[in-house]
Amino acid sequence: MTHPPCNRRRFLQLGLGSAVIGAGTLSSPGFRAFASDLGDFIVGPPVPDIVPEQLSEHVWMIYSKDGFPTPENRGMMCNITFAITEKGVVMLDSGGSLQIGQMAIRQIRTLTDKPVVAIFVSHYHGDHWLANHAFVEAYGTDLPIYAHPVSKTEIGGVQGSMWRTLMEQWTNQATAGTRIVPPNRTVQHGDSFDFGDVTLRIHHYGTAHTPGDICMEIVEDSLTYVGDVAMDRRIANMDDGSYVGTFHYMDQLEARAGSKIWVPGHGHAGPDVLNWNRELFAGIYENCLQAVADMKSMEEAREMVLQDPRVASRAADTLGFDGNIGKYISLAYLEAEREAF
């Protein structure tokens, strides 16, 4: 007899939980440990294949059309970018779940039989690194996984646990079975890595999207993977970031990397990614700064922002604009207050 694939929803539907667990034990340490173990061996469904697109001589991207995790996309909300080098495949962010990583590995193997030899994690938000699990399963626990020290610490701590839980909740458990695999090495600004025909250079210029953002320049291809420092047709989550810091980071990146292709974690790659994001952020932040200077309220600042052509012209084709613009105006206003006073 063939049994359907086991998953957490089916486990609950079968009533197994109510059969073996009394109501009084639900909050006990023993039950919490059992639930945690359950999440490790119940695995969500596979992610459908997405054919990689070639961006440059060495760099490929598995493009995510969605900007946010849902049960339908099974958490596939972040681009997966990789370089095929003389020494092996180098991942520039691995993706957001075990299942997404497994899909990425299937696609990489259609292009090369070389192993993955390194992962570079752009920052600590889980949609960019939770797929580390798939890669260490495929290539061994000694696989080098690099990140900024801040990101390494956060992934091994609160952010790691939080993102694993959130991805399961947002996808209705489609990412179940994903294990947290933190970076095992750190990098600093200016570090350079030799992969034979490819040189990878690390950029870090302070707080932008998070305090631990790194961007990875593929020198020979005049291409830089920017993670979430800049996005295309999507507003970056600025809860952990800084508008002023982002402007500084982008300026430094353009001056010191000078790439012709900028690859975001969300959206399409191209020469105008930084400019697109910079103008949107300037339309938000500059109006908030002016509102604070004029002693206007946050609501008045919101009206100023929404009327700015740099913002209004991007509303229609920016994922999540209506649901998120109010929050990002609030964050910009609070930062403008700190800058002013």
C-alpha positions as CSV (number, residue, x, y, z in Angstrom):
1,M,0.0,0.0,0.0
2,T,1.3,3.4,-0.9
3,H,1.0,6.1,1.8
4,P,0.7,9.8,1.0
5,P,3.7,12.0,1.9
6,C,3.8,12.8,5.6
7,N,3.5,16.5,6.5
8,R,2.6,18.4,9.6
9,R,-0.9,19.3,8.4
10,R,-1.7,15.6,7.7
11,F,-0.2,14.7,11.2
12,L,-2.7,17.0,12.8
13,Q,-5.6,15.9,10.5
14,L,-5.0,12.3,11.6
15,G,-5.7,13.3,15.2
16,L,-2.4,11.7,16.3
17,G,-1.7,14.7,18.5
18,S,-5.0,14.5,20.4
19,A,-4.6,10.7,20.8
20,V,-1.2,10.9,22.6
21,I,-1.1,14.3,24.2
22,G,-3.3,15.5,27.0
23,A,-4.4,19.1,27.0
24,G,-2.4,19.8,30.1
25,T,0.9,18.8,28.5
26,L,0.7,21.2,25.5
27,S,2.8,23.9,27.3
28,S,5.2,21.5,29.0
29,P,8.9,21.5,28.2
30,G,8.6,17.9,27.1
31,F,5.9,18.6,24.5
32,R,7.8,21.6,23.2
33,A,10.9,19.4,22.7
34,F,8.7,16.8,20.9
35,A,7.2,19.5,18.7
36,S,10.6,20.7,17.8
37,D,11.8,17.2,16.9
38,L,8.6,16.7,14.9
39,G,9.5,19.7,12.8
40,D,12.9,18.1,11.9
41,F,11.6,14.9,10.4
42,I,8.4,16.1,8.8
43,V,9.4,17.7,5.5
44,G,7.3,20.0,3.4
45,P,6.7,19.5,-0.4
46,P,9.3,20.0,-3.1
47,V,9.6,23.4,-4.8
48,P,8.9,23.4,-8.5
49,D,11.9,23.8,-10.8
50,I,12.8,27.3,-12.0
51,V,15.3,27.4,-14.9
52,P,18.4,29.6,-14.2
53,E,19.1,32.6,-16.4
54,Q,22.6,33.6,-17.3
55,L,23.6,37.1,-16.2
56,S,27.3,37.2,-17.2
57,E,30.1,34.9,-18.2
58,H,30.2,33.2,-14.8
59,V,27.1,34.2,-13.0
60,W,23.6,32.7,-13.1
61,M,20.4,33.5,-11.3
62,I,17.3,31.5,-10.4
63,Y,14.7,34.3,-10.5
64,S,11.9,34.6,-8.0
65,K,8.9,36.4,-9.4
66,D,7.4,36.9,-5.9
67,G,8.5,39.3,-3.3
68,F,6.9,37.7,-0.3
69,P,6.4,34.1,1.0
70,T,3.1,32.4,0.6
71,P,1.7,28.9,0.8
72,E,1.5,28.9,-3.0
73,N,5.1,29.8,-3.7
74,R,6.4,27.7,-0.8
75,G,8.7,30.4,0.4
76,M,10.4,31.1,-3.0
77,M,10.6,34.8,-2.6
78,C,14.3,35.5,-3.1
79,N,16.6,35.2,-6.1
80,I,19.3,32.5,-5.9
81,T,22.5,33.6,-7.5
82,F,25.6,31.6,-8.1
83,A,28.9,31.7,-10.0
84,I,30.3,28.7,-11.9
85,T,34.1,29.0,-11.4
86,E,37.1,27.0,-12.3
87,K,37.2,25.6,-8.7
88,G,33.5,24.9,-8.3
89,V,30.2,26.6,-7.8
90,V,30.0,29.6,-5.4
91,M,26.5,30.5,-4.0
92,L,25.7,34.2,-3.5
93,D,22.9,33.4,-1.0
94,S,21.4,30.0,-0.9
95,G,17.6,30.6,-0.6
96,G,14.9,30.3,2.0
97,S,14.3,26.6,2.8
98,L,15.6,23.1,2.5
99,Q,13.2,22.5,-0.4
100,I,14.3,25.7,-2.2
101,G,18.0,24.7,-1.8
102,Q,17.2,21.2,-3.2
103,M,15.6,22.8,-6.2
104,A,18.6,25.1,-6.7
105,I,21.0,22.1,-6.6
106,R,18.9,20.3,-9.2
107,Q,19.2,23.3,-11.5
108,I,22.9,23.8,-10.9
109,R,23.5,20.2,-11.9
110,T,21.8,20.8,-15.3
111,L,24.6,23.3,-15.9
112,T,27.7,21.7,-14.4
113,D,28.9,18.7,-12.6
114,K,31.2,20.8,-10.4
115,P,30.4,20.8,-6.7
116,V,29.4,23.8,-4.6
117,V,32.5,24.9,-2.9
118,A,31.3,28.0,-0.9
119,I,28.3,29.9,0.2
120,F,28.3,33.7,0.9
121,V,25.4,35.0,3.0
122,S,24.5,38.6,2.3
123,H,22.7,39.2,5.6
124,Y,20.7,37.5,8.4
125,H,17.2,37.5,7.0
126,G,16.2,33.9,6.5
127,D,14.9,34.0,3.0
128,H,18.6,34.4,2.0
129,W,20.2,31.5,4.0
130,L,17.8,28.9,5.3
131,A,18.6,26.8,2.3
132,N,22.1,26.3,3.6
133,H,20.6,23.1,5.0
134,A,20.2,21.6,1.6
135,F,23.8,22.4,0.6
136,V,25.5,20.9,3.6
137,E,23.4,17.8,3.1
138,A,24.6,17.6,-0.5
139,Y,28.2,18.7,-0.1
140,G,29.1,18.0,3.5
141,T,29.1,19.9,6.9
142,D,32.6,21.3,6.2
143,L,31.2,23.4,3.3
144,P,32.5,27.0,3.9
145,I,29.6,29.4,4.6
146,Y,30.7,33.0,4.9
147,A,29.0,36.0,6.4
148,H,29.7,39.3,8.1
149,P,30.3,38.8,11.9
150,V,27.0,40.5,12.8
151,S,25.1,38.2,10.4
152,K,26.9,35.1,11.7
153,T,26.0,35.9,15.3
154,E,22.3,36.8,14.5
155,I,21.8,33.6,12.4
156,G,23.1,31.5,15.3
157,G,20.8,33.3,17.7
158,V,17.5,35.0,17.8
159,Q,17.2,35.8,14.1
160,G,17.8,32.3,13.0
161,S,15.1,30.7,15.2
162,M,12.7,33.5,14.4
163,W,13.1,33.2,10.6
164,R,12.7,29.5,10.6
165,T,9.4,29.8,12.5
166,L,8.2,32.7,10.4
167,M,8.9,31.0,7.1
168,E,6.9,28.0,8.2
169,Q,4.0,30.2,9.3
170,W,3.9,32.3,6.2
171,T,4.0,29.2,3.9
172,N,1.5,27.1,5.9
173,Q,4.3,24.7,6.8
174,A,5.7,24.2,3.2
175,T,9.2,24.8,4.5
176,A,8.9,22.3,7.3
177,G,12.0,20.2,7.9
178,T,14.4,23.0,7.3
179,R,17.2,23.1,9.8
180,I,19.2,26.2,10.8
181,V,22.7,25.9,9.5
182,P,24.6,29.1,10.5
183,P,27.7,30.5,8.7
184,N,30.9,28.9,9.9
185,R,33.3,31.6,8.7
186,T,33.3,35.4,8.8
187,V,34.4,38.0,6.2
188,Q,35.3,41.7,6.4
189,H,35.2,44.5,3.9
190,G,38.0,44.1,1.3
191,D,38.4,40.4,1.7
192,S,39.2,38.7,-1.6
193,F,38.7,35.1,-2.7
194,D,40.4,33.3,-5.6
195,F,38.3,30.7,-7.4
196,G,40.7,30.3,-10.3
197,D,39.0,32.2,-13.2
198,V,36.9,34.2,-10.8
199,T,37.8,36.7,-8.1
200,L,35.2,37.5,-5.5
201,R,35.6,40.7,-3.4
202,I,33.6,41.6,-0.3
203,H,32.1,45.0,0.2
204,H,30.7,46.3,3.5
205,Y,30.0,50.0,4.3
206,G,28.1,50.0,7.5
207,T,24.4,49.7,8.2
208,A,22.1,49.7,5.1
209,H,19.3,47.1,5.0
210,T,20.8,45.5,8.2
211,P,24.0,46.2,10.1
212,G,25.6,43.1,8.6
213,D,25.1,43.5,4.9
214,I,27.8,42.3,2.5
215,C,27.9,42.7,-1.2
216,M,29.9,40.3,-3.4
217,E,31.7,41.6,-6.4
218,I,32.6,39.2,-9.2
219,V,35.5,41.2,-10.5
220,E,36.0,39.6,-13.9
221,D,32.3,40.0,-14.8
222,S,31.9,43.6,-13.7
223,L,29.0,42.3,-11.6
224,T,28.1,42.8,-8.0
225,Y,25.5,40.9,-6.0
226,V,23.9,43.5,-3.6
227,G,21.6,41.3,-1.6
228,D,18.9,43.5,-0.1
229,V,21.0,46.7,0.0
230,A,19.0,47.6,-3.2
231,M,15.9,45.9,-4.7
232,D,14.2,46.1,-8.0
233,R,10.4,46.9,-8.0
234,R,10.2,46.1,-4.3
235,I,10.6,48.2,-1.1
236,A,13.3,46.8,1.2
237,N,12.4,46.0,4.7
238,M,14.0,48.8,6.8
239,D,13.2,47.6,10.3
240,D,16.8,46.8,10.9
241,G,18.3,49.3,8.6
242,S,18.9,53.0,7.9
243,Y,18.0,55.3,5.0
244,V,21.0,57.5,5.5
245,G,23.2,54.4,5.8
246,T,21.8,53.0,2.6
247,F,22.6,56.2,0.7
248,H,26.1,56.0,2.0
249,Y,26.5,52.3,1.2
250,M,25.2,52.7,-2.4
251,D,27.5,55.7,-3.0
252,Q,30.5,53.8,-1.8
253,L,29.6,50.7,-3.7
254,E,29.3,52.5,-7.0
255,A,32.6,54.3,-6.4
256,R,34.6,51.2,-5.4
257,A,33.0,48.3,-7.3
258,G,32.0,50.2,-10.4
259,S,30.0,47.2,-11.7
260,K,27.9,47.3,-14.9
261,I,25.5,44.7,-13.5
262,W,23.9,45.0,-10.1
263,V,22.1,41.8,-8.9
264,P,19.5,42.3,-6.2
265,G,18.1,39.7,-3.9
266,H,14.6,40.6,-5.1
267,G,13.8,41.7,-8.6
268,H,15.7,41.7,-11.9
269,A,19.4,42.4,-12.4
270,G,20.6,45.3,-14.5
271,P,22.6,48.5,-14.6
272,D,19.9,50.7,-13.0
273,V,19.1,48.7,-9.8
274,L,20.9,51.1,-7.4
275,N,19.5,54.2,-9.1
276,W,15.9,52.9,-9.0
277,N,16.2,52.1,-5.3
278,R,18.1,55.3,-4.4
279,E,15.4,57.6,-6.0
280,L,12.6,55.8,-4.3
281,F,14.3,56.0,-0.9
282,A,15.2,59.7,-1.6
283,G,11.6,60.4,-2.3
284,I,10.6,58.9,1.0
285,Y,13.4,60.1,3.3
286,E,14.0,63.7,1.9
287,N,10.3,64.5,2.4
288,C,10.3,63.1,5.9
289,L,13.4,65.2,6.7
290,Q,11.7,68.3,5.4
291,A,8.6,67.6,7.3
292,V,10.6,67.3,10.6
293,A,12.4,70.5,9.8
294,D,9.0,72.2,9.2
295,M,7.6,70.7,12.4
296,K,5.0,68.8,10.5
297,S,3.4,65.6,11.7
298,M,4.1,62.1,10.5
299,E,0.7,62.1,8.7
300,E,1.6,65.3,6.9
301,A,5.0,63.7,5.9
302,R,3.1,60.8,4.5
303,E,1.1,63.1,2.2
304,M,4.3,64.8,1.0
305,V,5.9,61.4,0.3
306,L,3.0,60.0,-1.7
307,Q,2.8,63.2,-3.8
308,D,6.5,63.0,-4.7
309,P,7.0,61.9,-8.3
310,R,9.9,59.6,-7.3
311,V,7.5,57.7,-5.1
312,A,4.2,58.0,-7.0
313,S,5.7,56.9,-10.3
314,R,6.9,53.6,-8.7
315,A,3.6,52.7,-6.8
316,A,2.0,50.7,-9.6
317,D,4.8,48.3,-10.3
318,T,6.4,47.9,-6.8
319,L,5.5,44.6,-5.0
320,G,3.8,45.2,-1.7
321,F,3.7,49.0,-2.2
322,D,0.2,49.7,-0.7
323,G,0.7,47.4,2.3
324,N,4.1,48.6,3.2
325,I,4.6,52.2,2.2
326,G,3.0,53.6,5.4
327,K,5.4,51.6,7.6
328,Y,8.5,52.7,5.7
329,I,7.4,56.3,5.8
330,S,7.1,56.0,9.6
331,L,10.6,54.5,9.9
332,A,12.0,57.3,7.7
333,Y,10.3,59.9,9.8
334,L,11.7,58.5,13.0
335,E,15.1,58.4,11.5
336,A,14.8,61.9,10.2
337,E,13.9,63.0,13.8
338,R,17.0,61.4,15.1
339,E,19.1,63.0,12.4
340,A,17.6,66.5,13.1
341,F,17.9,66.4,16.9
